[in-house]
């Protein structure tokens, strides 16, 4: 169970935010936060930067003021988007490390829960059963 490379991570984990931005309920709520969140992944090394205000996902933080950075393995990120990781518990166990505005990130977590089935469905549609937890 592993992403192939940084582009694979950006495609799936970045892609779930692109899906969220298109959602008529979640999209506006994410935009309202104005946050810029960087996800710094290991195994494979990948950076996914989510600009909530401009509803963009990229692999670069150039020119952006990062509100918070979440560091974790790509495996943990993948499991999170399948609903298999409790964010506060993972932070307590240091599986996910957060720098910056932690409180705002925790407020975003409930919005993401409705995206878990969509993430899983995309993996299945793309034949990525190897990433299913």
trRosetta pair geometry for C-beta under 8 A, 3 or more apart (Angstrom, degrees):
i j d omega theta_ij theta_ji phi_ij phi_ji
1 75 6.7 89 114 -126 104 102
1 78 7.5 -174 163 101 107 152
1 130 5.7 -180 -106 163 53 70
1 131 6.0 117 -155 -113 85 35
1 132 7.8 -114 -120 54 116 39
1 133 7.2 81 -154 -88 156 65
2 43 7.1 -87 -140 156 112 92
2 44 7.7 97 173 -24 104 85
2 74 7.3 77 -154 88 69 120
2 75 6.9 -43 -105 -77 69 97
2 130 7.5 -46 33 144 50 114
2 131 7.9 -120 36 -95 9 78
3 8 4.1 167 -172 104 96 121
3 9 4.9 66 167 -63 169 77
3 12 7.2 -142 -108 31 116 130
3 44 5.9 -106 88 19 103 101
3 46 7.5 -34 101 -19 152 148
3 74 5.0 -79 15 148 127 146
3 78 7.1 -173 -44 -60 102 131
3 131 7.2 49 -73 -101 66 120
4 7 7.7 -31 81 64 101 86
4 8 4.3 125 41 -37 84 151
4 44 7.5 -19 109 -11 29 142
5 8 5.3 109 51 4 56 103
5 9 7.6 -110 110 -2 37 90
5 44 5.4 -51 -138 75 35 173
5 46 7.8 126 149 -75 48 113
6 9 5.5 -51 -152 34 39 114
6 10 6.3 38 151 -18 69 105
6 41 7.9 158 -121 70 76 117
6 44 5.7 -114 -56 115 62 119
6 45 6.3 -30 -77 94 111 61
6 46 3.8 164 -133 -101 79 91
6 47 7.5 6 -155 20 122 57
6 59 6.8 85 154 -142 116 139
7 10 5.6 -52 -145 40 34 112
7 11 6.1 42 152 -26 65 106
8 11 5.6 -51 -146 33 28 116
8 12 6.6 5 163 0 63 108
8 44 7.6 84 50 35 109 130
9 12 6.6 -71 -147 47 24 92
9 13 5.5 -16 179 21 68 117
9 14 7.4 80 127 -12 61 95
9 41 5.6 -153 -159 59 155 161
9 44 6.6 -141 -28 65 126 95
9 46 3.8 122 66 92 150 174
9 48 6.5 -126 134 -48 100 117
9 74 5.2 -91 -104 -128 121 126
9 77 7.4 55 -151 83 103 146
10 13 7.0 -56 -107 57 17 84
10 14 4.3 5 -169 2 57 138
10 15 7.8 94 140 -28 48 80
10 46 6.3 -146 -42 -170 80 124
10 48 5.6 173 -107 -97 67 96
10 57 7.4 151 -166 144 85 111
10 59 5.3 -45 -95 -72 140 110
11 14 6.6 29 -29 50 8 102
11 15 5.5 10 163 -33 44 123
12 15 5.4 -49 -132 32 17 118
12 16 7.0 24 160 -27 54 95
12 78 7.3 22 116 -108 137 90
12 81 7.8 167 148 75 96 160
12 119 7.4 81 179 -155 90 92
12 122 7.0 162 -133 111 82 126
12 123 7.0 47 -136 -81 128 87
12 128 7.5 -114 -91 100 139 173
12 131 7.2 -92 -146 174 170 169
13 16 6.1 -40 -154 17 34 110
13 17 7.8 30 148 -10 56 97
13 39 6.7 -113 139 97 136 159
13 41 7.6 135 37 -55 163 145
13 48 5.5 -116 101 -45 111 171
13 74 7.6 -128 -26 -147 142 83
13 77 5.3 0 -107 150 144 127
13 78 7.2 -92 -70 -78 106 61
13 81 6.5 -158 -115 -31 76 149
14 17 6.0 -58 -167 34 43 109
14 18 6.7 43 141 -19 71 103
14 48 4.7 -149 -71 -143 92 118
14 50 7.4 -174 -131 -77 71 91
14 57 4.1 139 -168 161 99 137
14 58 7.9 146 -139 -14 137 10
14 59 7.7 -62 -71 -66 151 78
15 18 5.3 -49 -148 34 42 115
15 19 6.4 46 151 -20 68 100
15 57 7.7 -156 -63 85 28 165
15 122 6.8 -177 120 166 134 164
16 19 5.4 -47 -152 34 37 116
16 20 6.4 42 146 -23 64 102
16 81 5.5 -132 -61 -141 169 137
16 112 8.0 51 145 -146 125 96
16 115 5.6 102 -175 159 105 133
16 118 7.1 133 -133 97 85 105
16 119 5.0 0 -101 -90 125 105
16 122 7.7 -151 -82 26 79 150
17 20 5.2 -47 -146 34 38 116
17 21 6.4 44 153 -24 66 99
17 30 7.8 157 -156 -162 87 161
17 48 7.9 153 5 161 136 120
17 50 4.8 -121 -146 -121 166 127
17 57 5.1 135 80 -77 124 129
18 21 5.8 -47 -149 29 32 113
18 22 6.9 27 153 -14 60 106
18 57 5.6 -87 -55 9 90 135
19 22 6.0 -64 -158 37 32 108
19 23 6.9 43 146 -35 65 100
19 115 6.4 130 98 -141 120 113
19 118 5.6 172 158 139 153 142
19 119 7.9 -165 44 -70 154 67
19 122 7.7 -120 -59 -50 148 142
20 23 5.5 -45 -155 14 38 118
20 26 4.8 -86 -163 122 82 132
20 27 6.4 157 143 -79 59 62
20 30 6.0 84 136 -33 116 153
20 111 7.4 76 -152 143 127 109
20 112 7.4 -38 -96 -106 140 65
20 115 5.7 -36 -78 -84 98 143
21 26 7.9 -84 -70 105 19 94
21 27 4.8 75 -167 -123 35 97
21 30 6.5 -92 -92 70 66 142
21 31 7.7 90 -133 -55 84 96
21 55 4.2 117 -142 -157 135 111
22 27 6.1 176 31 -73 7 134
23 26 4.0 30 85 39 131 102
23 27 5.0 169 65 -27 61 90
23 114 7.9 127 -156 104 162 124
23 115 7.8 -112 -35 -84 151 98
24 27 6.4 -22 -100 28 16 116
24 28 7.5 12 -179 -7 43 106
25 28 7.5 -81 -175 34 19 97
25 29 7.0 4 150 -8 58 118
26 29 5.7 -70 -154 42 37 111
26 30 6.1 34 156 -21 75 107
26 111 5.3 125 -135 -174 99 105
26 114 6.8 -155 -61 66 130 125
26 115 7.3 69 -103 -54 174 108
27 30 6.0 -60 -151 34 27 107
27 31 6.4 25 155 -19 64 108
27 55 6.9 24 -159 -114 94 133
28 31 5.5 -54 -146 36 35 115
28 32 6.3 43 155 -27 66 103
29 32 5.7 -48 -150 28 31 116
29 33 7.3 40 151 -28 59 96
29 111 5.9 -164 102 -111 136 139
30 33 6.0 -48 -164 16 37 114
30 35 8.0 -86 -170 44 70 100
30 52 4.6 -133 161 -149 84 105
30 55 7.3 98 101 -99 116 85
30 108 7.4 64 -110 -133 80 109
30 111 6.8 161 -66 146 88 158
31 34 7.7 37 164 -63 43 49
31 52 5.9 -170 -99 156 29 80
31 53 6.1 85 -158 -127 64 34
31 55 6.0 -27 -88 -56 99 102
33 52 5.0 -13 68 120 104 158
33 53 7.7 -121 78 -61 62 72
33 104 6.4 125 -160 -175 117 117
33 107 7.9 164 -109 92 123 119
33 108 6.9 6 -82 -81 163 108
34 52 6.3 -72 -30 83 1 109
34 53 4.6 34 -128 -71 56 113
34 67 7.9 121 111 -65 72 145
35 50 7.9 23 108 101 93 94
35 52 4.7 46 58 15 73 135
35 53 7.6 157 37 -29 31 85
35 67 4.3 -94 -148 40 79 157
35 68 6.9 -16 -164 18 119 100
35 101 7.1 -132 -121 71 113 138
35 104 5.9 167 -82 137 135 137
35 105 7.9 149 -158 -76 161 66
35 108 7.6 -82 37 -61 157 139
36 49 6.8 6 179 -178 93 96
36 50 7.1 174 -154 88 48 51
36 51 5.0 -4 -114 -110 92 66
36 52 6.9 -137 -76 12 42 79
36 53 7.5 -45 -60 13 83 100
36 61 7.9 114 152 -138 123 88
36 64 5.0 -169 -173 171 157 118
36 65 6.2 123 38 79 140 54
36 66 5.3 -108 104 -115 105 41
36 67 5.2 132 49 -3 62 91
37 49 7.4 171 88 -153 43 51
37 50 4.9 -7 59 58 89 101
37 52 7.2 53 1 -32 96 105
37 66 7.4 84 -122 -158 20 82
37 67 6.2 -45 -73 60 62 99
37 68 5.3 -12 -118 68 83 89
37 69 7.4 158 -166 -94 60 32
37 70 6.7 15 180 -1 107 104
37 105 6.9 116 -114 -101 133 101
38 47 6.4 -22 -166 -164 101 96
38 48 7.4 148 -160 80 50 47
38 49 4.9 -17 -105 -104 76 80
38 50 7.8 -174 -80 21 30 68
38 61 5.6 -12 -92 -83 132 124
38 66 5.0 -25 -12 -133 116 129
38 68 7.5 -161 32 99 70 45
38 69 4.4 -18 70 -112 104 83
38 70 7.3 178 91 27 54 62
39 46 7.9 -1 107 107 93 90
39 47 7.1 150 78 -158 58 45
39 48 4.3 -8 56 60 110 97
39 49 7.6 -159 22 -74 68 35
39 50 7.3 43 -10 -8 103 104
39 69 7.7 171 -84 -160 22 61
39 70 5.2 -17 -113 68 68 97
39 71 7.9 155 -165 -88 47 33
39 72 7.5 -41 -165 35 90 95
39 77 6.5 88 179 -112 134 139
40 47 5.8 -7 -108 -108 63 79
40 69 5.8 23 -10 -179 115 108
40 70 7.1 178 25 86 73 43
40 71 4.4 -22 71 -103 107 80
40 72 7.8 121 77 20 62 51
41 44 7.2 43 117 82 110 50
41 45 6.8 152 93 -152 72 26
41 46 4.3 -3 59 57 118 89
41 47 7.3 -162 23 -75 79 32
41 48 7.0 41 -12 0 115 100
41 71 7.8 -178 -77 -150 27 53
41 72 6.5 -24 -112 77 66 64
41 73 6.7 55 -161 -175 78 23
41 74 4.3 64 -178 -72 131 79
41 77 5.9 -55 -103 -8 118 145
42 45 6.1 -3 -123 -89 50 60
42 71 7.7 43 -18 -177 99 88
42 72 7.5 -134 23 121 86 27
42 73 5.1 -55 68 -108 88 62
42 74 6.9 -137 74 -15 36 79
43 73 5.0 -6 48 -150 118 98
43 74 5.6 -140 89 23 70 97
43 75 6.5 -21 100 -12 123 100
44 74 6.1 11 36 -12 55 150
46 59 7.2 -76 -169 -135 78 108
46 74 6.3 63 29 -84 123 120
47 59 5.4 107 79 -168 83 67
47 60 7.1 81 99 -81 128 30
47 61 7.0 -84 164 -26 137 96
48 57 6.6 -12 -171 -168 90 100
48 58 8.0 149 -156 80 47 32
48 59 6.6 -34 -96 -102 45 64
49 57 7.1 155 80 -156 52 50
49 58 5.1 -24 62 68 102 81
49 59 6.9 148 12 -119 92 11
49 60 6.4 -73 16 74 139 27
49 61 5.1 171 -93 -81 148 70
49 64 6.4 136 173 57 139 159
49 66 7.5 -90 -135 -101 108 100
50 56 7.8 171 -152 89 43 47
50 57 5.4 -11 -104 -105 71 80
51 54 4.5 -5 125 49 121 100
51 55 7.1 -62 94 2 79 12
51 56 4.5 5 52 56 114 89
51 57 7.6 -157 23 -73 74 34
51 58 7.4 21 -7 11 109 104
51 64 6.2 -117 -89 -125 113 137
52 55 7.0 16 -169 -78 31 53
61 64 5.1 -107 -168 55 63 108
61 66 5.8 -17 -149 -59 130 115
66 69 5.9 25 161 -57 138 91
66 100 6.6 -106 130 -84 89 154
67 100 5.6 122 140 166 45 136
67 101 4.9 -38 165 23 93 126
67 104 6.7 -51 152 73 132 146
68 98 6.1 -6 -176 -169 112 96
68 99 6.6 165 -156 85 62 49
68 100 3.3 -163 -104 86 57 126
68 101 4.7 -102 -57 49 110 73
68 102 6.8 142 -127 -69 135 40
68 104 6.9 -170 -23 67 137 106
68 105 5.3 -114 105 -53 167 121
69 98 7.1 162 83 -151 51 49
69 99 4.8 1 52 54 97 99
69 100 5.9 109 9 -3 65 124
70 96 5.9 -13 -169 -172 100 104
70 97 7.3 151 -158 78 48 47
70 98 5.3 -14 -103 -100 72 79
70 105 7.0 140 -64 -143 118 150
71 96 7.2 150 74 -160 48 52
71 97 4.5 -15 58 61 103 100
71 98 7.7 -167 20 -73 72 34
71 99 7.7 37 -9 -2 107 99
72 76 4.2 -102 166 78 120 132
72 77 5.6 142 90 -49 120 85
72 80 7.9 60 109 -24 164 135
72 90 7.5 14 -113 160 135 128
72 95 6.3 41 -132 145 104 68
72 96 4.5 -21 -76 -106 123 72
72 97 7.2 171 -64 20 68 67
73 76 4.7 100 58 2 81 99
73 77 7.2 -146 97 -2 47 85
73 95 7.7 -61 16 -173 96 82
74 77 5.4 -52 -150 38 39 115
74 78 6.2 44 151 -22 68 104
75 78 5.7 -53 -148 36 29 113
75 79 6.4 27 154 -16 63 107
76 79 5.7 -56 -146 39 31 110
76 80 6.3 40 152 -28 65 103
76 85 6.2 85 -170 -96 77 156
76 90 6.8 132 -167 -155 124 138
76 95 5.4 173 -121 160 146 106
76 96 6.4 -170 145 -67 142 89
77 80 5.5 -48 -148 28 31 116
77 81 6.7 21 158 -11 63 105
78 81 6.3 -62 -154 38 29 104
78 82 6.8 18 151 -10 63 110
78 131 5.6 -114 -163 -170 138 101
78 133 7.1 147 123 -44 95 111
79 82 5.7 -65 -153 42 35 108
79 84 4.2 -81 -180 75 89 118
79 85 5.0 96 111 -37 99 108
79 133 4.9 84 -115 -71 82 157
80 83 7.9 55 175 -60 32 16
80 84 7.1 -99 -77 58 22 70
80 85 4.0 -51 -90 47 69 128
80 87 7.2 67 -138 -79 117 82
80 90 7.5 -55 -88 -13 109 168
80 96 7.9 67 -73 -72 139 139
81 112 7.6 -94 -115 176 68 116
81 115 7.1 -54 -153 112 87 103
81 116 6.4 172 172 -115 48 63
81 119 4.2 -141 154 -173 109 171
82 116 6.1 92 -154 -158 21 95
82 119 6.3 -123 -76 99 57 121
82 120 5.6 93 -123 -76 85 99
82 132 7.1 133 -116 -145 150 56
82 133 5.0 157 80 28 156 115
83 113 7.0 72 -105 -140 102 72
83 116 4.1 39 -44 -141 105 152
84 133 4.9 -74 -20 103 164 152
85 89 7.9 -153 180 70 64 100
85 90 5.2 23 179 -53 107 142
85 95 7.5 -134 -148 106 122 138
85 96 7.7 103 163 -33 136 128
86 89 3.9 44 91 23 114 119
86 90 6.2 163 79 -18 56 87
87 90 5.8 -58 -140 37 27 110
87 91 6.3 27 160 -19 63 106
87 96 6.9 -50 -149 55 65 157
87 105 8.0 -158 178 136 141 101
87 106 6.9 171 115 -115 135 71
87 109 5.1 -115 13 -113 156 139
88 91 5.7 -56 -149 36 31 112
88 92 6.3 33 153 -21 65 106
88 106 7.1 50 -73 -123 93 115
89 92 5.6 -53 -148 35 33 113
89 93 6.3 18 156 -7 66 110
90 93 5.9 -61 -141 47 30 102
90 95 4.2 -78 -161 65 85 112
90 96 4.3 51 128 7 111 109
91 94 7.5 31 -178 -78 32 32
91 95 7.7 -78 -59 51 23 72
91 96 5.2 -51 -79 77 62 97
91 97 7.5 122 -136 -100 70 27
91 98 6.1 -20 -125 0 118 115
91 102 7.9 103 -150 -148 154 119
94 97 6.2 20 -153 -73 71 89
98 102 5.1 106 118 -103 137 93
98 105 6.3 -142 -143 46 143 163
101 104 4.4 11 139 23 117 116
101 105 6.6 140 104 -20 74 88
102 105 5.7 -60 -155 35 36 113
102 106 6.4 33 154 -20 70 105
103 106 5.9 -56 -151 34 32 110
103 107 6.7 33 151 -21 64 104
104 107 5.6 -52 -153 32 37 115
104 108 6.8 40 149 -24 64 102
105 108 5.6 -54 -156 29 36 114
105 109 7.2 56 147 -41 63 90
106 109 5.7 -26 -160 -4 41 120
107 110 7.5 -49 -179 21 40 99
108 111 5.5 -58 -168 34 57 117
108 112 6.5 54 143 -25 81 105
109 112 5.8 -60 -156 31 36 113
109 113 7.3 50 152 -38 65 92
110 113 5.8 -34 -159 3 42 118
111 114 7.1 -58 179 25 41 102
111 115 7.9 29 134 -11 65 111
112 115 5.3 -62 -163 34 55 116
112 116 7.4 78 145 -46 76 79
113 116 6.0 -22 -165 -12 43 113
114 117 7.7 -45 179 25 45 98
114 118 8.0 35 134 -4 63 113
115 118 5.1 -61 -160 43 59 115
115 119 5.9 64 144 -28 84 100
116 119 5.8 -56 -150 32 31 111
116 120 6.4 26 157 -15 66 107
117 120 5.7 -56 -147 40 34 111
117 121 6.1 36 154 -22 67 108
118 121 5.6 -52 -144 37 31 113
118 122 6.4 34 155 -22 63 103
119 122 5.9 -55 -153 32 29 110
119 123 6.7 30 151 -18 63 103
120 123 5.8 -53 -154 33 33 112
120 124 6.5 31 151 -16 66 107
120 132 6.9 70 -144 -117 87 95
121 124 5.6 -56 -149 39 33 112
121 125 6.1 35 153 -22 68 106
122 125 5.6 -52 -143 36 32 112
122 126 6.2 19 160 -8 65 111
123 126 6.1 -68 -148 45 26 102
123 128 4.3 -94 -161 76 76 107
123 129 7.3 125 146 -77 100 31
123 131 5.1 -124 -143 76 131 115
123 132 5.9 154 123 -66 141 82
124 127 7.7 37 180 -70 31 25
124 128 7.5 -87 -58 51 20 70
124 129 7.0 54 -112 -78 61 75
124 132 7.4 52 -70 -71 80 127
128 131 4.6 2 150 18 107 115
128 132 7.5 139 114 -30 71 80
129 132 5.3 -36 -158 9 52 120
